[in-house]
Amino acid sequence: MLNRRHLRQFLALVDTGSFTAAANQLHVSQPTLSAGIAELERTLGAPVILRERRALRLTEAGNRLLIHARAIEREFGLAERGVFAAPTPAPPLRLGVIPSLATRMVAAIAARFAEGDGARARLTLTEAPDAELRRRLAEHRLDAVLTTLHGAETGADVLLEEGYAMILSAAHRFAGRDLLLPEELAGETMIARRSCEILAETSRFFTARGVRPHFALRSANEDRCLALVAAGAGVTTGPVSLAGPGTVAVPLQGYDYRRRIGLIVASGQDDLIAASSLRDMLREVV
């Protein structure tokens, strides 16, 4: 089988005009070069070099081979230079997000990275609860996390602060209300968002007010929960940013919980975050 070694030996022989000079150029012994040319000729089924007394001369097959050999070697060179000249891809930016971050926000972040010019880091998203994200961040398995901030937590970029409300279908009879009373929900079918950060507080809120509704679904799948709400299959509670097409957020009397969403960066990763323009991007989409 013809290979690049055969072609390089042949070209060195043509360019130098002697087996001795070609062998020196290739840093091989003369017998090795002679064996290589013989192997080339056996592969082609025809001699390519005539060994005359004071010079080497190409045969007709050798002249035809020379045209292809130079073109092939030139393409090999271009390929090698192209690979080594290519910029080293930036390491992927590993970003963690909590499940309750609105899907449209996560999609907008991913879209901004997809629109990059190649210099920007690629994006790897990880979805997990707050505690798991923070653990991975501390273990340097994530570069940054977009999560809920605790109390007066500092050292994070606050990107969103919002309240919680009832999320209803846009066609629900209460959809146009400015405020709901807890007791008005006693007969409603509820959708329980298992990924809600204040699930326990919400349960205590309704229990304390004697509201024990029927639950049509308990799920950690945010999109499924919201799809059922939009379809009129039930109502749910959640941060107001979760309300999207087909749903509305209506404040609930006494349900005064709030959350802050912030970006927390792993130690030593500030340069990567700055290079990715992540902070500016998040301020635009969150």
VENHUVEN-V699249 format. One record per residue. N is the residue number from 0. OMEGA is omega in whole degrees, -180 to 180 (999 if undefined). BURIAL is 1 if it has 24 or more other ideal C-beta (glycine too) atoms within 12 Angstrom, else 0. Layout:
BEGIN
n=N omega=OMEGA burial=BURIAL
n=N omega=OMEGA burial=BURIAL
END
This chain:
BEGIN
n=0 omega=179 burial=0
n=1 omega=178 burial=0
n=2 omega=-175 burial=0
n=3 omega=179 burial=0
n=4 omega=178 burial=1
n=5 omega=-177 burial=1
n=6 omega=-180 burial=1
n=7 omega=177 burial=1
n=8 omega=180 burial=1
n=9 omega=-179 burial=1
n=10 omega=178 burial=1
n=11 omega=179 burial=1
n=12 omega=178 burial=1
n=13 omega=-174 burial=1
n=14 omega=-177 burial=0
n=15 omega=177 burial=0
n=16 omega=178 burial=0
n=17 omega=179 burial=0
n=18 omega=-178 burial=1
n=19 omega=-179 burial=0
n=20 omega=180 burial=0
n=21 omega=179 burial=1
n=22 omega=178 burial=0
n=23 omega=-180 burial=0
n=24 omega=-178 burial=0
n=25 omega=-179 burial=1
n=26 omega=175 burial=0
n=27 omega=177 burial=0
n=28 omega=180 burial=0
n=29 omega=177 burial=0
n=30 omega=178 burial=0
n=31 omega=179 burial=0
n=32 omega=180 burial=1
n=33 omega=178 burial=0
n=34 omega=180 burial=0
n=35 omega=179 burial=1
n=36 omega=177 burial=1
n=37 omega=178 burial=0
n=38 omega=177 burial=0
n=39 omega=-179 burial=1
n=40 omega=176 burial=1
n=41 omega=180 burial=0
n=42 omega=-178 burial=0
n=43 omega=-178 burial=1
n=44 omega=-180 burial=0
n=45 omega=176 burial=0
n=46 omega=179 burial=0
n=47 omega=-178 burial=1
n=48 omega=171 burial=1
n=49 omega=-177 burial=0
n=50 omega=178 burial=0
n=51 omega=-171 burial=0
n=52 omega=-175 burial=0
n=53 omega=-177 burial=0
n=54 omega=174 burial=0
n=55 omega=-180 burial=1
n=56 omega=179 burial=0
n=57 omega=171 burial=1
n=58 omega=176 burial=0
n=59 omega=177 burial=0
n=60 omega=178 burial=0
n=61 omega=177 burial=1
n=62 omega=178 burial=0
n=63 omega=179 burial=0
n=64 omega=-176 burial=1
n=65 omega=-180 burial=0
n=66 omega=-178 burial=0
n=67 omega=-178 burial=0
n=68 omega=179 burial=1
n=69 omega=180 burial=0
n=70 omega=-179 burial=0
n=71 omega=-180 burial=0
n=72 omega=178 burial=1
n=73 omega=178 burial=0
n=74 omega=175 burial=0
n=75 omega=-180 burial=0
n=76 omega=179 burial=0
n=77 omega=180 burial=0
n=78 omega=-180 burial=0
n=79 omega=-179 burial=0
n=80 omega=179 burial=0
n=81 omega=-180 burial=0
n=82 omega=-175 burial=0
n=83 omega=179 burial=0
n=84 omega=-178 burial=0
n=85 omega=179 burial=0
n=86 omega=178 burial=0
n=87 omega=-179 burial=0
n=88 omega=177 burial=0
n=89 omega=179 burial=0
n=90 omega=180 burial=0
n=91 omega=175 burial=0
n=92 omega=-176 burial=1
n=93 omega=-175 burial=1
n=94 omega=176 burial=1
n=95 omega=178 burial=1
n=96 omega=177 burial=1
n=97 omega=-178 burial=1
n=98 omega=-176 burial=1
n=99 omega=173 burial=1
n=100 omega=-175 burial=1
n=101 omega=-178 burial=1
n=102 omega=-179 burial=1
n=103 omega=178 burial=0
n=104 omega=179 burial=1
n=105 omega=179 burial=1
n=106 omega=180 burial=0
n=107 omega=177 burial=0
n=108 omega=-180 burial=1
n=109 omega=-179 burial=0
n=110 omega=180 burial=0
n=111 omega=178 burial=1
n=112 omega=180 burial=1
n=113 omega=180 burial=0
n=114 omega=-175 burial=0
n=115 omega=-176 burial=0
n=116 omega=-180 burial=0
n=117 omega=178 burial=0
n=118 omega=-180 burial=0
n=119 omega=178 burial=1
n=120 omega=172 burial=1
n=121 omega=-176 burial=0
n=122 omega=171 burial=1
n=123 omega=-177 burial=0
n=124 omega=174 burial=1
n=125 omega=178 burial=1
n=126 omega=-180 burial=1
n=127 omega=176 burial=1
n=128 omega=-176 burial=1
n=129 omega=-176 burial=1
n=130 omega=180 burial=0
n=131 omega=178 burial=0
n=132 omega=-179 burial=1
n=133 omega=178 burial=1
n=134 omega=180 burial=0
n=135 omega=178 burial=1
n=136 omega=180 burial=1
n=137 omega=180 burial=0
n=138 omega=-179 burial=0
n=139 omega=172 burial=0
n=140 omega=172 burial=0
n=141 omega=179 burial=1
n=142 omega=180 burial=1
n=143 omega=177 burial=1
n=144 omega=176 burial=1
n=145 omega=-169 burial=1
n=146 omega=178 burial=1
n=147 omega=179 burial=1
n=148 omega=-175 burial=1
n=149 omega=174 burial=0
n=150 omega=-179 burial=0
n=151 omega=-177 burial=0
n=152 omega=-179 burial=0
n=153 omega=178 burial=0
n=154 omega=179 burial=0
n=155 omega=175 burial=1
n=156 omega=179 burial=1
n=157 omega=-176 burial=1
n=158 omega=-177 burial=1
n=159 omega=173 burial=1
n=160 omega=-174 burial=0
n=161 omega=177 burial=1
n=162 omega=177 burial=1
n=163 omega=-178 burial=1
n=164 omega=170 burial=1
n=165 omega=176 burial=1
n=166 omega=-174 burial=1
n=167 omega=171 burial=1
n=168 omega=178 burial=1
n=169 omega=179 burial=0
n=170 omega=-178 burial=0
n=171 omega=-177 burial=1
n=172 omega=179 burial=0
n=173 omega=-172 burial=1
n=174 omega=-178 burial=1
n=175 omega=-176 burial=0
n=176 omega=175 burial=0
n=177 omega=-178 burial=0
n=178 omega=177 burial=0
n=179 omega=173 burial=1
n=180 omega=-177 burial=0
n=181 omega=-177 burial=1
n=182 omega=179 burial=0
n=183 omega=-177 burial=0
n=184 omega=-176 burial=1
n=185 omega=-178 burial=0
n=186 omega=-177 burial=0
n=187 omega=170 burial=1
n=188 omega=-175 burial=0
n=189 omega=171 burial=1
n=190 omega=-178 burial=1
n=191 omega=177 burial=1
n=192 omega=-176 burial=1
n=193 omega=-178 burial=1
n=194 omega=-178 burial=1
n=195 omega=-178 burial=1
n=196 omega=-178 burial=1
n=197 omega=-178 burial=1
n=198 omega=-179 burial=1
n=199 omega=179 burial=0
n=200 omega=180 burial=0
n=201 omega=179 burial=1
n=202 omega=179 burial=0
n=203 omega=180 burial=0
n=204 omega=-177 burial=1
n=205 omega=179 burial=1
n=206 omega=180 burial=0
n=207 omega=-179 burial=0
n=208 omega=175 burial=0
n=209 omega=180 burial=0
n=210 omega=180 burial=1
n=211 omega=-173 burial=0
n=212 omega=172 burial=1
n=213 omega=178 burial=0
n=214 omega=179 burial=0
n=215 omega=-178 burial=0
n=216 omega=169 burial=1
n=217 omega=-174 burial=0
n=218 omega=174 burial=1
n=219 omega=179 burial=0
n=220 omega=-175 burial=0
n=221 omega=-177 burial=1
n=222 omega=179 burial=1
n=223 omega=178 burial=1
n=224 omega=-177 burial=1
n=225 omega=177 burial=1
n=226 omega=178 burial=1
n=227 omega=177 burial=1
n=228 omega=-180 burial=1
n=229 omega=-180 burial=1
n=230 omega=180 burial=0
n=231 omega=-178 burial=0
n=232 omega=180 burial=1
n=233 omega=177 burial=1
n=234 omega=180 burial=1
n=235 omega=174 burial=1
n=236 omega=177 burial=1
n=237 omega=175 burial=1
n=238 omega=-172 burial=1
n=239 omega=-179 burial=1
n=240 omega=179 burial=1
n=241 omega=179 burial=1
n=242 omega=-178 burial=1
n=243 omega=-179 burial=1
n=244 omega=178 burial=0
n=245 omega=-180 burial=0
n=246 omega=175 burial=1
n=247 omega=176 burial=1
n=248 omega=-179 burial=1
n=249 omega=-180 burial=1
n=250 omega=180 burial=1
n=251 omega=-177 burial=1
n=252 omega=178 burial=0
n=253 omega=-179 burial=0
n=254 omega=-166 burial=1
n=255 omega=-180 burial=0
n=256 omega=177 burial=1
n=257 omega=175 burial=0
n=258 omega=174 burial=1
n=259 omega=176 burial=1
n=260 omega=-178 burial=1
n=261 omega=177 burial=1
n=262 omega=177 burial=1
n=263 omega=-175 burial=1
n=264 omega=178 burial=1
n=265 omega=179 burial=1
n=266 omega=178 burial=0
n=267 omega=-176 burial=0
n=268 omega=-179 burial=1
n=269 omega=-180 burial=0
n=270 omega=179 burial=0
n=271 omega=180 burial=1
n=272 omega=180 burial=1
n=273 omega=-179 burial=0
n=274 omega=-178 burial=0
n=275 omega=-176 burial=1
n=276 omega=-175 burial=1
n=277 omega=-177 burial=1
n=278 omega=180 burial=1
n=279 omega=-180 burial=0
n=280 omega=-178 burial=1
n=281 omega=179 burial=1
n=282 omega=180 burial=0
n=283 omega=-172 burial=0
n=284 omega=-177 burial=1
n=285 omega=999 burial=1
END
